[in-house]
Amino acid sequence: MFLFLVVALAVVVAAVTLAVVGGGENGPLPEAVPERLRDPLPPDRPVDRADVEGLRFPLAARGYRMADVDDALSRLGAELAERDARIADLESALAGARSSSARGPVHASGESHVSMDKPAPGQEDRP
């Protein structure tokens, strides 16, 4: 049994050595082409949840490629900043509409009301 294990170990060591050295007419193995980011974020539209969930970074020697991760984080940061600015604009517009409606019509309950209905044709507010 011991002899069998020694022979098996020798065969494995020989196979690994042959694979590493490349023993054969072809010479050593060619350099592997580095992986690149396969699922980039879409450049023609805003990023949505499915894009972020589907994003996969290729592995490198010590984790992920820093440039790919930095590019994706920069893009996501820019989109979040743009959305935050849009939310702030909408909130200020809403606050302006609420303050102007405080001077406007009052319900029977005493609360002011901002109508979200579209005016009928011909009944738009005219200065």
C-alpha positions in Angstrom: 0.0 0.0 0.0 2.8 2.4 0.9 4.5 1.6 -2.4 1.3 2.5 -4.3 1.1 5.9 -2.5 4.7 6.7 -3.4 4.2 5.8 -7.0 1.0 7.9 -7.2 2.8 10.8 -5.6 5.6 10.5 -8.1 3.2 10.5 -11.0 1.4 13.6 -9.7 4.7 15.5 -9.2 5.8 14.5 -12.7 2.5 15.7 -14.2 2.6 19.0 -12.4 6.2 19.6 -13.4 5.5 18.8 -17.0 2.6 21.2 -17.0 4.5 24.0 -15.4 7.6 23.6 -17.5 5.5 23.1 -20.6 7.6 20.2 -21.8 6.9 19.8 -25.4 7.4 21.3 -28.8 5.1 24.2 -28.2 7.3 25.9 -25.6 5.9 27.7 -22.6 2.3 28.7 -22.3 1.3 32.0 -23.9 0.6 35.0 -21.7 -3.1 35.2 -20.7 -5.0 38.2 -21.9 -6.1 40.3 -18.9 -9.8 40.3 -18.2 -11.7 43.5 -18.8 -15.0 44.7 -17.5 -17.7 42.8 -19.5 -20.8 44.6 -18.2 -20.1 48.3 -18.3 -22.7 50.7 -17.1 -24.8 52.0 -20.0 -23.5 55.3 -21.3 -26.7 56.4 -23.1 -29.2 56.3 -20.2 -29.3 56.7 -16.4 -28.1 53.7 -14.4 -30.9 51.7 -12.7 -31.0 49.0 -10.1 -30.7 46.2 -12.6 -27.5 47.7 -14.0 -25.9 47.9 -10.6 -27.0 44.4 -9.6 -25.7 42.9 -12.9 -22.3 44.6 -12.7 -19.5 42.1 -12.3 -15.9 43.0 -12.0 -13.2 40.7 -13.4 -10.8 39.3 -10.8 -7.1 40.4 -10.8 -4.1 39.1 -8.9 -5.1 40.7 -5.6 -8.8 41.2 -5.9 -10.4 43.5 -8.5 -8.9 45.8 -11.1 -8.8 49.2 -9.4 -9.4 51.2 -12.6 -12.7 49.3 -13.3 -14.0 49.7 -9.8 -13.0 53.4 -9.8 -14.7 54.1 -13.1 -17.9 52.4 -11.9 -17.9 54.2 -8.6 -17.3 57.6 -10.3 -20.2 57.0 -12.6 -22.5 56.0 -9.8 -21.4 58.9 -7.7 -22.1 61.4 -10.6 -25.6 59.9 -11.1 -26.4 60.0 -7.4 -25.3 63.7 -7.3 -27.5 64.5 -10.3 -30.5 62.7 -8.7 -29.9 64.5 -5.4 -29.8 67.9 -7.2 -33.1 67.0 -9.0 -34.7 66.0 -5.7 -33.6 69.2 -4.1 -35.0 71.2 -7.0 -38.3 69.4 -6.8 -38.5 69.8 -3.0 -37.9 73.6 -3.3 -40.5 73.8 -6.0 -42.9 71.9 -3.8 -42.1 74.2 -0.9 -42.7 77.2 -3.1 -46.0 75.8 -4.2 -47.1 75.2 -0.6 -46.1 78.7 0.5 -48.0 80.3 -2.4 -51.0 78.1 -1.7 -51.0 79.3 1.9 -52.2 82.6 0.6 -54.6 80.7 -1.8 -57.9 78.9 -1.4 -58.8 77.5 2.0 -61.0 74.4 2.6 -63.9 74.2 5.0 -61.5 72.5 7.4 -59.4 75.6 7.5 -56.4 73.9 5.7 -55.0 75.3 2.5 -55.1 73.0 -0.5 -52.8 72.6 -3.5 -54.7 71.1 -6.4 -52.8 68.5 -8.4 -55.6 68.3 -11.0 -55.0 69.6 -14.5 -57.1 72.6 -15.3 -59.8 72.1 -17.9 -59.0 73.5 -21.3 -59.6 77.3 -21.4 -59.4 77.6 -17.6 -55.7 78.0 -17.1 -54.4 80.7 -14.8 -53.8 83.9 -16.7 -52.0 86.9 -15.3 
